[in-house]
Amino acid sequence: MSLRSLLHTTLLFTASVLWIGMIYSPVANHSMTARYDTPSLAPPPLCGGNLGENILPNGDFGSGTDNVLQEDPGYSGLQTYSFAPSPPEGFYTVTNNTTSWGGINGATWIDIGDNSPDPEGYMMVVNAFALSGVFYDQTIPICEETTYEISFDAINIYDPNLPVGDQPNLDILVNNNLLLNTGDLPQDATWQTFNVLYTSLPGETALTLEIRNNTPGGIGGNDFALDNILVQACGPEAILVETFPSLKCPGDSLDLILTVGPEYATPFAQYQVSTDGQITWTNLGAPTDQLQITIQSVPDNAAYRALVASSLPNLLGGSCSILTNVQPIFYTNINNCFTTPVFFQGLLCNGSLGENAVTGGDFGMGPDPFGPPLPAEATSYQYNNDTFPDNGFYSLVNNFNYDPCQGDFLEPCWIPFQDNSADPEGYCLVLNPNAEPGLFYTEEINGLCE
C-alpha cells in the first residue's frame, strides 16, 4: 500500500489563502456488506465551531425499498443513469445495496450497502466512463462571505482479492476552483471521508459543486461509490443549556440560555423543539436576538436546539445558519408530578354516573381493523395502521389477532384481543412503548364543574 492511500488531504480555500494539511484518523464502523466489513477512515471536522444542516438536497441520496432508485436524479452530465442493477461502463446508478447484483460487475465488485446505519439508505455507484471528467454537478444557493465545510464519502468497489485495477482519483471543485484531490482510492473495501473548507466571496450567492474523476478507462477497475455529500455552514461555537438543570414534569416551565462565540457579534436564533425523538423539529415562535428564553410549559419527551446566524437575514436565508447542540429534558417519575399519587381502586362514585367528559374516551368504533389517528396533542407516540405498532408507535384496533413474534419464537408474545366492550367493532388503544418510561396519552377536559 502506498503512503498516498494512508492519507486524507484537506484544504482551506479563500480568496487569498490556501492551506494544505494531511490528516489520517481511523474510525470504527458497522458492517453494511455480505462479503466485506467496510470500515470508514474519516478525518475530524475542519470547522472549529458548530456546523449547520446539510444544504445540499439529497446529499445522502435518500433511502427507499427499491434496490435501484427508479427515477433519474440528474446528478451527472458525463455518465448516463441506469435504472437496472449493475450499471454498465459509462453509467451510474443510485442503489441501497450491491449484494444481489450478478454479471461481471457482480463478480468483480464488493457487496456493500451505503455508508449509514439505514439498511435502505442509497448511495451513488459509478462505473466510470472511458474518458475522465466531471461526473457529479449540483448548484445550490449560499450566503456571501460565509465559510462552509464540504465533505463526502468514497469507496473503491473493485474487489481487493483481484489484481490491482485502475484506481479512481477524484477532485472537488467549487465554482471552478480545485479545492481537493483525494489521491488514488485504494482497492481496500474501505469507505473514506474527505473534507475541505470554502469561504464564499463578497457577492457570491451560489455554489456549484463538481466532483471529477481523473482516471480514464473502465476495464479492470475505476469503479467506485459515493455517499453523504455534505455542504454545511461553519460558524463559531454555539451551546444551548438549561439554566437551572432539574428533573421536570410535563407542563413545568424551563429556562434556556444560548452562548455563541464572538465571531457572531449580534447573533440571531430560531429556537426549536422536538417531541418525537428528534426526528422532526418545530419552531418556537419567531427568530429572536434573545439569548435567554423561558418555555412556559414543557411537553413530554421534549428536546430543544437552536438555529443560529450572524444576522436576521442570514438566519432567514436558510443556508447560512449553524446548529447548536441538542438539549434533552430529563423527567421525574410521573407520580412525583401530582400532589397525591393517582391510584384507582374500585368505583369512586357512590351515586349515579353522568356522561363521559372525555371526548372520544372509548376511541370510537368502525368496520376497519385500524381506527383513525388520535389528535396530535394527545400522544407523543407515532401512529401506525399496518400489521402492528412497532416501538414508539400506537394503533387503534377493534380485533387484534396477529402475533408479531411469529416465526421468531416458539411461543406467541402478543395475545389475541379486542376492545373492552360489547361492540365487536369498538376500538381500543394499543401501545408498543419506548425504552424510556413516560406519559403516553394526554386529554384536556374543559367545562368541569366546581
C-alpha positions as CSV (number, residue, x, y, z in Angstrom):
1,M,0.0,0.0,0.0
2,S,1.4,3.4,-0.9
3,L,1.7,6.3,1.5
4,R,-0.8,8.2,-0.5
5,S,-3.5,5.6,0.3
6,L,-3.0,6.3,4.1
7,L,-3.6,10.0,3.9
8,H,-6.5,12.3,3.6
9,T,-5.7,15.6,2.0
10,T,-7.7,18.6,3.3
11,L,-7.5,22.2,2.0
12,L,-8.9,25.5,3.1
13,F,-9.6,27.9,0.2
14,T,-10.5,31.6,0.4
15,A,-9.9,34.4,-1.9
16,S,-6.4,35.0,-0.6
17,V,-5.4,32.0,1.5
18,L,-4.6,28.4,0.6
19,W,-3.8,26.0,3.4
20,I,-2.9,22.3,2.9
21,G,-2.6,19.7,5.6
22,M,-2.6,15.9,5.9
23,I,-4.9,14.1,8.3
24,Y,-5.4,10.4,9.0
25,S,-7.9,9.1,11.5
26,P,-9.4,5.6,11.5
27,V,-12.9,5.3,12.9
28,A,-14.7,2.0,13.7
29,N,-17.9,1.5,11.7
30,H,-20.6,-1.2,11.5
31,S,-20.6,-3.7,8.6
32,M,-23.0,-3.0,5.7
33,T,-21.9,-5.9,3.5
34,A,-22.4,-9.5,3.0
35,R,-18.8,-10.2,1.9
36,Y,-16.7,-7.5,3.4
37,D,-16.7,-5.4,6.6
38,T,-16.4,-1.9,5.2
39,P,-14.8,0.3,7.9
40,S,-14.6,4.0,7.5
41,L,-11.5,6.3,7.5
42,A,-12.6,9.8,8.5
43,P,-10.7,13.0,9.2
44,P,-12.1,15.2,12.0
45,P,-14.2,18.2,11.0
46,L,-12.2,21.2,9.9
47,C,-14.7,23.6,11.3
48,G,-13.5,24.9,14.7
49,G,-17.1,25.7,15.8
50,N,-20.5,24.4,15.0
51,L,-21.8,23.2,11.7
52,G,-25.2,23.8,10.1
53,E,-27.6,21.4,8.4
54,N,-26.7,19.9,5.1
55,I,-27.9,22.4,2.5
56,L,-27.3,20.1,-0.5
57,P,-30.6,18.4,-1.4
58,N,-30.4,14.6,-1.2
59,G,-26.7,14.8,-0.4
60,D,-27.0,11.4,1.3
61,F,-29.0,10.2,-1.8
62,G,-32.1,9.4,0.4
63,S,-33.4,5.9,1.0
64,G,-36.0,3.5,-0.3
65,T,-37.1,-0.1,-0.6
66,D,-36.3,-0.3,-4.3
67,N,-32.8,-1.7,-4.8
68,V,-32.3,0.9,-7.5
69,L,-33.9,4.3,-7.5
70,Q,-36.4,4.3,-10.3
71,E,-36.1,7.9,-11.4
72,D,-33.1,9.7,-12.9
73,P,-31.8,12.1,-10.3
74,G,-29.8,14.0,-12.9
75,Y,-26.6,14.2,-10.9
76,S,-24.2,13.7,-13.9
77,G,-23.8,15.1,-17.3
78,L,-20.9,12.8,-18.2
79,Q,-22.4,9.5,-17.0
80,T,-25.8,8.0,-18.0
81,Y,-28.3,6.8,-15.4
82,S,-29.0,3.1,-15.2
83,F,-32.4,2.0,-13.9
84,A,-31.3,-1.6,-13.6
85,P,-28.7,-3.1,-11.2
86,S,-25.0,-3.3,-12.2
87,P,-24.6,-0.2,-14.4
88,P,-22.5,-0.8,-17.5
89,E,-19.4,1.2,-18.3
90,G,-20.2,4.9,-18.6
91,F,-23.3,4.6,-16.4
92,Y,-24.1,5.2,-12.8
93,T,-27.0,4.3,-10.5
94,V,-28.4,5.1,-7.1
95,T,-28.8,1.9,-5.0
96,N,-29.1,0.7,-1.4
97,N,-27.1,-2.5,-1.8
98,T,-25.0,-4.3,-4.4
99,T,-25.2,-7.7,-2.8
100,S,-27.8,-9.2,-5.2
101,W,-26.1,-8.0,-8.4
102,G,-24.9,-10.6,-10.9
103,G,-23.0,-10.4,-14.1
104,I,-19.3,-9.4,-14.5
105,N,-19.7,-6.5,-12.1
106,G,-21.3,-8.7,-9.5
107,A,-18.2,-11.0,-9.8
108,T,-15.6,-8.2,-9.6
109,W,-17.2,-5.6,-7.2
110,I,-17.6,-5.9,-3.4
111,D,-21.0,-6.3,-1.9
112,I,-21.9,-3.2,0.1
113,G,-24.7,-1.0,1.3
114,D,-24.5,2.7,1.8
115,N,-22.3,4.3,4.5
116,S,-25.0,4.7,7.1
117,P,-26.9,2.6,9.7
118,D,-30.0,2.7,7.4
119,P,-30.4,-0.6,5.6
120,E,-32.4,1.1,2.9
121,G,-30.1,4.1,2.5
122,Y,-29.0,5.0,-1.0
123,M,-25.5,5.7,-2.4
124,M,-24.3,6.6,-5.9
125,V,-22.4,3.8,-7.7
126,V,-20.3,4.8,-10.7
127,N,-18.9,2.5,-13.5
128,A,-16.5,5.1,-14.8
129,F,-16.6,6.3,-18.4
130,A,-13.6,5.7,-20.6
131,L,-12.9,9.4,-20.5
132,S,-12.1,11.3,-17.3
133,G,-14.2,14.2,-16.3
134,V,-16.9,15.6,-14.0
135,F,-19.5,13.0,-13.1
136,Y,-21.3,14.9,-10.3
137,D,-22.6,18.5,-10.7
138,Q,-25.0,20.4,-8.5
139,T,-25.6,24.1,-7.9
140,I,-27.2,25.5,-4.6
141,P,-27.7,28.9,-3.1
142,I,-25.3,30.1,-0.4
143,C,-24.6,33.2,1.6
144,E,-21.8,35.6,0.7
145,E,-18.7,35.8,2.9
146,T,-19.6,32.6,4.7
147,T,-17.4,29.6,5.4
148,Y,-18.7,26.1,4.5
149,E,-17.4,22.7,5.2
150,I,-17.8,20.4,2.2
151,S,-17.3,16.6,2.6
152,F,-18.2,13.3,1.0
153,D,-17.6,9.6,1.5
154,A,-16.0,7.5,-1.3
155,I,-15.0,3.8,-1.7
156,N,-13.2,1.8,-4.4
157,I,-15.7,-1.0,-5.1
158,Y,-13.3,-3.2,-7.1
159,D,-12.7,-6.5,-5.2
160,P,-9.4,-6.3,-3.2
161,N,-8.9,-10.0,-3.8
162,L,-8.4,-9.3,-7.5
163,P,-5.2,-7.9,-9.1
164,V,-5.0,-4.1,-8.6
165,G,-7.0,-2.4,-11.3
166,D,-7.4,1.2,-12.3
167,Q,-7.9,3.3,-9.2
168,P,-10.3,6.2,-9.1
169,N,-8.7,9.6,-8.4
170,L,-11.2,12.3,-7.5
171,D,-11.2,16.1,-7.4
172,I,-13.6,18.5,-5.6
173,L,-14.3,21.7,-7.5
174,V,-16.3,24.7,-6.2
175,N,-17.2,27.4,-8.7
176,N,-14.5,26.2,-11.0
177,N,-11.8,26.2,-8.2
178,L,-10.0,23.0,-7.5
179,L,-10.1,22.6,-3.7
180,L,-9.2,19.0,-3.0
181,N,-7.7,15.9,-4.6
182,T,-8.3,12.5,-3.0
183,G,-5.4,10.8,-4.5
184,D,-6.0,7.2,-5.7
185,L,-8.8,5.5,-3.9
186,P,-7.1,2.3,-2.6
187,Q,-8.6,-1.1,-3.5
188,D,-9.3,-2.0,0.1
189,A,-13.1,-2.1,0.6
190,T,-12.9,0.9,2.9
191,W,-15.1,4.0,3.0
192,Q,-13.0,7.1,3.2
193,T,-14.2,10.6,4.1
194,F,-12.7,13.8,2.5
195,N,-13.4,17.3,3.7
196,V,-12.5,20.9,2.8
197,L,-13.4,24.4,3.9
198,Y,-14.6,27.0,1.4
199,T,-15.3,30.7,2.2
200,S,-17.6,32.5,-0.3
201,L,-16.5,35.8,-1.7
202,P,-18.5,39.1,-1.4
203,G,-21.4,39.0,-3.7
204,E,-21.1,35.2,-4.2
205,T,-24.6,33.7,-3.6
206,A,-24.4,30.4,-5.5
207,L,-22.2,27.3,-5.1
208,T,-21.6,24.9,-8.0
209,L,-20.2,21.7,-6.6
210,E,-18.4,19.4,-9.0
211,I,-16.7,16.0,-8.4
212,R,-14.3,14.9,-11.1
213,N,-12.7,11.6,-11.8
214,N,-9.2,12.0,-13.2
215,T,-8.7,8.3,-14.1
216,P,-9.6,7.3,-17.7
217,G,-10.7,3.9,-18.7
218,G,-13.1,1.5,-17.1
219,I,-12.0,-2.1,-17.8
220,G,-10.4,-3.7,-14.8
221,G,-11.2,-1.1,-12.0
222,N,-12.0,2.6,-11.9
223,D,-15.4,1.7,-10.2
224,F,-16.5,3.5,-7.0
225,A,-19.4,4.6,-4.8
226,L,-20.1,8.0,-3.2
227,D,-22.3,8.8,-0.2
228,N,-23.0,11.6,2.3
229,I,-22.1,14.6,0.3
230,L,-22.4,17.5,2.8
231,V,-22.3,21.3,2.4
232,Q,-22.7,22.8,5.9
233,A,-22.2,26.3,7.1
234,C,-19.3,26.6,9.5
235,G,-19.6,29.2,12.4
236,P,-18.5,29.8,15.9
237,E,-19.2,27.5,18.9
238,A,-22.9,27.7,19.9
239,I,-24.1,26.0,23.0
240,L,-27.6,25.7,24.4
241,V,-28.1,24.6,28.0
242,E,-30.7,24.5,30.7
243,T,-30.2,27.5,33.0
244,F,-31.2,25.6,36.2
245,P,-31.0,21.9,35.5
246,S,-33.6,19.8,37.2
247,L,-35.9,16.9,36.7
248,K,-39.1,18.1,35.1
249,C,-42.8,17.2,35.0
250,P,-44.7,17.8,31.7
251,G,-46.1,21.3,32.0
252,D,-43.3,22.7,34.0
253,S,-41.5,25.9,32.9
254,L,-38.0,25.8,31.5
255,D,-35.2,28.4,31.2
256,L,-32.7,28.0,28.4
257,I,-29.5,30.1,27.8
258,L,-27.6,30.2,24.5
259,T,-23.9,31.0,24.3
260,V,-22.4,32.0,21.0
261,G,-18.8,32.6,20.1
262,P,-17.5,36.2,19.5
263,E,-17.4,35.7,15.7
264,Y,-21.1,36.5,15.7
265,A,-21.3,39.9,17.3
266,T,-25.1,40.1,17.2
267,P,-26.4,36.6,16.8
268,F,-30.0,35.7,15.9
269,A,-31.6,32.4,16.9
270,Q,-34.6,30.3,15.9
271,Y,-35.3,28.0,18.9
272,Q,-36.9,24.7,18.1
273,V,-38.5,21.7,20.0
274,S,-38.8,18.0,19.1
275,T,-41.2,15.6,20.8
276,D,-40.7,12.6,18.6
277,G,-37.2,11.5,19.5
278,Q,-35.5,14.3,17.4
279,I,-37.0,13.1,14.1
280,T,-38.8,16.4,13.4
281,W,-38.4,19.9,14.8
282,T,-40.9,22.7,15.3
283,N,-40.1,26.4,15.5
284,L,-40.8,28.1,18.9
285,G,-42.1,31.5,18.0
286,A,-40.3,33.8,15.7
287,P,-36.5,34.4,15.2
288,T,-35.0,36.5,18.1
289,D,-31.8,38.1,19.3
290,Q,-32.6,37.0,22.8
291,L,-30.0,34.5,24.2
292,Q,-32.1,33.6,27.2
293,I,-35.7,32.3,26.8
294,T,-38.4,30.7,29.1
295,I,-40.6,27.9,27.9
296,Q,-43.8,28.2,29.9
297,S,-45.0,24.6,29.5
298,V,-42.6,21.7,28.6
299,P,-44.3,18.9,26.7
300,D,-43.5,15.2,27.4
301,N,-40.5,13.7,25.6
302,A,-39.1,17.2,24.7
303,A,-35.7,18.2,23.4
304,Y,-34.5,21.6,22.3
305,R,-32.0,23.2,19.9
306,A,-31.5,26.4,18.0
307,L,-30.5,27.6,14.6
308,V,-28.1,30.4,14.9
309,A,-26.8,33.0,12.4
310,S,-24.8,36.2,12.4
311,S,-27.8,38.3,11.4
312,L,-31.6,38.1,10.9
313,P,-31.3,38.0,7.0
314,N,-28.7,35.2,7.3
315,L,-31.0,33.2,9.6
316,L,-34.0,33.6,7.4
317,G,-31.9,32.7,4.3
318,G,-31.7,29.1,5.4
319,S,-28.2,28.3,4.1
320,C,-26.1,30.4,6.5
321,S,-27.2,29.2,9.9
322,I,-25.5,26.7,12.2
323,L,-27.0,24.3,14.7
324,T,-26.4,24.2,18.5
325,N,-26.2,21.0,20.4
326,V,-29.4,19.3,21.3
327,Q,-30.5,19.9,24.9
328,P,-32.6,17.0,26.2
329,I,-35.1,17.3,29.0
330,F,-34.9,14.8,31.9
331,Y,-38.2,13.9,33.6
332,T,-39.0,12.8,37.1
333,N,-41.3,9.8,37.9
334,I,-44.8,10.8,36.8
335,N,-46.2,10.1,40.3
336,N,-44.0,12.9,41.6
337,C,-45.9,15.3,39.4
338,F,-49.1,15.1,41.4
339,T,-49.9,16.3,44.9
340,T,-51.3,12.8,45.7
341,P,-50.2,9.8,43.6
342,V,-53.1,8.6,41.5
343,F,-54.5,5.2,42.3
344,F,-57.9,3.8,41.3
345,Q,-59.4,1.0,43.3
346,G,-63.0,0.1,42.6
347,L,-65.7,2.7,42.0
348,L,-65.1,6.2,43.4
349,C,-68.7,7.3,42.9
350,N,-71.3,6.1,45.3
351,G,-74.2,7.5,43.3
352,S,-75.1,7.6,39.6
353,L,-72.5,8.5,36.9
354,G,-73.0,11.1,34.3
355,E,-71.9,11.0,30.6
356,N,-68.2,10.6,29.9
357,A,-66.5,14.0,29.9
358,V,-63.5,12.7,27.9
359,T,-64.3,13.2,24.2
360,G,-63.6,10.0,22.4
361,G,-62.6,8.2,25.5
362,D,-63.8,4.9,24.2
363,F,-61.7,5.5,21.0
364,G,-64.8,5.1,18.8
365,M,-65.8,2.2,16.5
366,G,-65.7,1.2,12.9
367,P,-65.6,-1.7,10.5
368,D,-62.0,-1.2,9.5
369,P,-59.4,-3.2,11.5
370,F,-57.5,0.0,12.3
371,G,-59.1,3.2,13.6
372,P,-58.1,6.8,12.7
373,P,-55.1,8.5,14.4
374,L,-55.5,10.4,17.7
375,P,-55.2,14.2,17.7
376,A,-51.5,15.2,17.5
377,E,-51.6,16.7,21.0
378,A,-53.0,13.5,22.6
379,T,-49.8,11.5,22.4
380,S,-46.1,11.7,21.6
381,Y,-46.2,8.3,20.0
382,Q,-46.4,7.8,16.2
383,Y,-49.5,6.4,14.5
384,N,-49.4,3.1,12.8
385,N,-52.2,1.4,10.8
386,D,-50.2,-1.5,9.5
387,T,-49.8,-5.0,10.9
388,F,-48.8,-4.0,14.5
389,P,-47.3,-0.9,16.2
390,D,-43.5,-1.0,16.5
391,N,-41.5,0.5,19.3
392,G,-42.7,4.1,19.9
393,F,-45.9,3.6,17.9
394,Y,-49.6,3.1,18.7
395,S,-52.7,1.8,16.9
396,L,-56.4,1.8,17.4
397,V,-57.7,-1.7,16.7
398,N,-61.0,-3.5,17.0
399,N,-59.9,-7.1,16.8
400,F,-56.2,-7.9,17.1
401,N,-55.2,-11.5,16.1
402,Y,-51.7,-11.1,14.9
403,D,-48.5,-12.3,16.7
404,P,-45.5,-10.1,15.7
405,C,-43.1,-12.7,17.0
406,Q,-44.4,-15.5,14.7
407,G,-41.5,-17.3,13.1
408,D,-39.0,-15.9,15.6
409,F,-40.2,-17.5,18.8
410,L,-41.9,-20.8,19.7
411,E,-44.4,-19.1,21.9
412,P,-46.5,-16.1,20.9
413,C,-45.5,-12.8,22.5
414,W,-48.9,-11.0,21.9
415,I,-52.3,-12.5,22.7
416,P,-55.4,-12.0,20.5
417,F,-57.7,-9.3,22.0
418,Q,-60.5,-6.8,21.2
419,D,-61.7,-3.7,22.9
420,N,-63.3,-4.0,26.4
421,S,-66.9,-3.5,25.3
422,A,-69.8,-5.4,23.8
423,D,-69.3,-3.7,20.5
424,P,-67.5,-6.1,18.1
425,E,-66.3,-3.0,16.1
426,G,-65.2,-0.9,19.1
427,Y,-61.6,0.3,19.0
428,C,-59.0,0.2,21.8
429,L,-55.7,1.9,22.1
430,V,-52.6,-0.4,21.6
431,L,-49.2,0.8,22.5
432,N,-45.7,-0.5,21.9
433,P,-43.8,1.6,24.5
434,N,-40.4,3.3,24.0
435,A,-37.5,2.2,26.1
436,E,-37.9,5.2,28.4
437,P,-41.0,5.4,30.7
438,G,-43.2,8.5,30.5
439,L,-46.6,9.8,29.6
440,F,-48.2,8.3,26.5
441,Y,-51.7,9.8,26.5
442,T,-52.9,13.3,27.3
443,E,-56.5,14.6,27.2
444,E,-57.6,18.2,28.2
445,I,-61.1,18.2,29.7
446,N,-62.9,21.5,29.6
447,G,-66.2,22.5,31.3
448,L,-65.7,20.7,34.6
449,C,-67.9,22.0,37.4
450,E,-66.5,23.3,40.7
